[in-house]
Amino acid sequence: MCGINLLLNLPEGLSAQAIVAMMEATSHRGPDASNYTAVAPGTFLAANRLKISGMEDAANQPLFTADQQQVLAWNGALYNFGDLRNRLLRRGVVMRGGSDSEVLLHWLTLFGEEGVRDLQGMFSLVFVDRSKEKVLIARDLTGQKPLYFSQSNGGWLFSSEIRGILASGLVPKRLDRSQFMPYFYLRHTLPSKTFFEQIRQFPAGKVLVLGYNGRERASFWLSIKGGAGMRTNIARFEELLTDSVMTHFHAEVPVGIILSGGADSTLLYQLWYNETGIPLRSYTVAFEGRYEREFSDAVYARQVAASFRGEHREIKVSPKMFLEHWEPYCKGLDQPVGDSAGFLTWMIAKEARRDVKVLVSGAGADELLGGYNRHKAFLNYLNYSPALNKIRWMNRLPLLPAPYRKYLSGIAQDPMETYCHLAALERLPRDLLEYLKGHTSNEGVGLKAALSYDRKLYLIEDVLKVLDNSCMAFGIEGRSPYLDYPILAMFDELSEAAQQALIGKKWVKELLTSKGQEAVAKRSKLGFGLPILGWYKHDGAFRSSVLDTLSRFDTDFGADLPPEMRKLTQSVNREMERRYLQVWNLYLLASWIYRHGS
């Protein structure tokens, strides 16, 4: 796990100073080693390294081949590096150490951009081939590792974090207010954008080759390989997930797990323990008594950890503690994501950094096995859409509970249009809806298409961004075993009928039950987040912080807010009961803007 920075084809007098500033701005991502190198006139590459495996200093980045003709800086973990290493050895490649970085360097030296298709893992990478004067940039298709860029007049800046690009001093820090609207509905910017006008996100799954002059030489998109003819049953799922657990939990540093007490993380721990008999350090969040019943993760996590005799820590979160940590949390956010799970994950990482350098997460299971309530709602729509279309007018009834009103208001003739509405905080405006439908590939109109949409949008832009930002703030690598490539390939092979039969994470729950974790398997699905509404009602300091922040935000930015967004900033008390998630969304955005001086 690292931070990477690249300056390409920029005035040489500016580059050396700028790359040092970028490297220092991202040093928290890799506190174990930092360095930079001049690749060519006006082109510099820098890296911050977090040592997870291959602990020798010889694996520090930027990493060169013996003849200095190829150089690599990358961020992530290569889970099939053992297989790739063996293939390299059979070709006569001499290895100096045991790191996946060295394997990746030699693999790309031999196979160039086409070699990226064989990588299984999470990564953003920059590989420079001096002999061919080309620069390869790639990001894995699961989008677990971030990468941002700015491009102008043939010059490029790339960084693992936006703060790296801003630290260069070469890109103005101008807030992109056009992203207020998509953020209001999605809790994040458009996938190609950021909250800064001249900085964009490098897409997940893209491979780009540039010349030293900054011109594109080639580009293509990665795809899942190897699923054809694969068995698609619960036994195969257990085999693949067990293999993934053993790979993702392997490190030369201490490993812990974010244990919610829910099905996903419990199954990961269970499979690990079955294979090794080794307990893990586990971490969860607990709230004070009045919220313990509603937010019961801590109770179940405590029981799960006890069953494995593992060292378990609960991070107590109260309104007072929240307000004490709110400013450093917002300052550390590279981009705002209006998901209160972000703060909780950040608090867990802050506590865990004393003990571990890797934190395993259950991220991705819901998007594979239909675990969210909206998945069940969408399946209901697929089965009964004619009848539901006839009664959708009922969303206007004033006494109809908010979840039903949202559901009915999102129903449309087109199934994917319906799902886009269900996945958003509110019914989407037409322009944003058409963009989102175009952003995802046309994979049909059923549940498989809806889950693919979630993996390409919500998982990457919300769940995984939260995990990476929270963990890397404290020099910890976050890992997600459910997103292992063989698992993704198997689910890609599932028929629509088979996928629908797994709604509610059927396989996960059946495996838990078979392994003695029936209590966890029977738990109702609960979101991982703060008791926002309860705190707002019962804690005056928290309520004042929300009201004061949004009042100021309305004054300063009201003219740029979409009408629905401004309606909320001007009527927080009236809207809070029904739309507390939207209120939190705006509270985080406003807090982030003010702490970043945008």
Stockholm file with secondary structure:
# STOCKHOLM 1.0

chainA/1-598         MCGINLLLNLPEGLSAQAIVAMMEATSHRGPDASNYTAVAPGTFLAANRLKISGMEDAANQPLFTADQQQVLAWNGALYNFGDLRNRLLRRGVVMRGGSDSEVLLHWLTLFGEEGVRDLQGMFSLVFVDRSKEKVLIARDLTGQKPLYFSQSNGGWLFSSEIRGILASGLVPKRLDRSQFMPYFYLRHTLPSKTFFEQIRQFPAGKVLVLGYNGRERASFWLSIKGGAGMRTNIARFEELLTDSVMTHFHAEVPVGIILSGGADSTLLYQLWYNETGIPLRSYTVAFEGRYEREFSDAVYARQVAASFRGEHREIKVSPKMFLEHWEPYCKGLDQPVGDSAGFLTWMIAKEARRDVKVLVSGAGADELLGGYNRHKAFLNYLNYSPALNKIRWMNRLPLLPAPYRKYLSGIAQDPMETYCHLAALERLPRDLLEYLKGHTSNEGVGLKAALSYDRKLYLIEDVLKVLDNSCMAFGIEGRSPYLDYPILAMFDELSEAAQQALIGKKWVKELLTSKGQEAVAKRSKLGFGLPILGWYKHDGAFRSSVLDTLSRFDTDFGADLPPEMRKLTQSVNREMERRYLQVWNLYLLASWIYRHGS
#=GR chainA/1-598 SS CEEEEEEESCCHHHHHHHHHHHHHHTGGGCBTEEEEEEEETTEEEEEEECCSSCCSGGGCSSEECTTSSEEEEEEEEETTHHHHHHHHHHTTCCCSSCCHHHHHHHHHHHHGGGGGGGCCEEEEEEEEETTTTEEEEEECTTCCSCCEEEEETTEEEEESSHHHHHHTTSSCCCBCGGGHHHHHHHSSCCTTCCSBTTCEECCTTEEEEEETTSCEEEEEECCCCSCTTCCCSHHHHHHHHHHHHHHHTCCSSCEEEECCSSHHHHHHHHHHHHHHCCCCEEEEEEECHHHHTTSCHHHHHHHHHHHTTCCEEEEEECHHHHHHHHHHHHHHCSSCCCCTHHHHHHHHHHHHTTTCSEEECCTTHHHHHTCSHHHHHHHHHHHHHHHHHHHGGGGGCTTSCHHHHHHHHHCCSSHHHHHHHHHSSSCCCHHHHHHHHHHSCCCCSSHHHHHHHHHHTHIIIIIHHHHHHHHHTTTCEEECGGGCHHHHHHHHHCCHHHHHHTTTTHHHHHHHHHTTCHHHHTCCCCCCSCCHHHHHHHCHHHHHHHHHHHHHHHHHHGGGSCHHHHHHHTCHHHHHHHHHHHHHHHHHHHHHHHHTTC
#=GC SS_cons         CEEEEEEESCCHHHHHHHHHHHHHHTGGGCBTEEEEEEEETTEEEEEEECCSSCCSGGGCSSEECTTSSEEEEEEEEETTHHHHHHHHHHTTCCCSSCCHHHHHHHHHHHHGGGGGGGCCEEEEEEEEETTTTEEEEEECTTCCSCCEEEEETTEEEEESSHHHHHHTTSSCCCBCGGGHHHHHHHSSCCTTCCSBTTCEECCTTEEEEEETTSCEEEEEECCCCSCTTCCCSHHHHHHHHHHHHHHHTCCSSCEEEECCSSHHHHHHHHHHHHHHCCCCEEEEEEECHHHHTTSCHHHHHHHHHHHTTCCEEEEEECHHHHHHHHHHHHHHCSSCCCCTHHHHHHHHHHHHTTTCSEEECCTTHHHHHTCSHHHHHHHHHHHHHHHHHHHGGGGGCTTSCHHHHHHHHHCCSSHHHHHHHHHSSSCCCHHHHHHHHHHSCCCCSSHHHHHHHHHHTHIIIIIHHHHHHHHHTTTCEEECGGGCHHHHHHHHHCCHHHHHHTTTTHHHHHHHHHTTCHHHHTCCCCCCSCCHHHHHHHCHHHHHHHHHHHHHHHHHHGGGSCHHHHHHHTCHHHHHHHHHHHHHHHHHHHHHHHHTTC
//
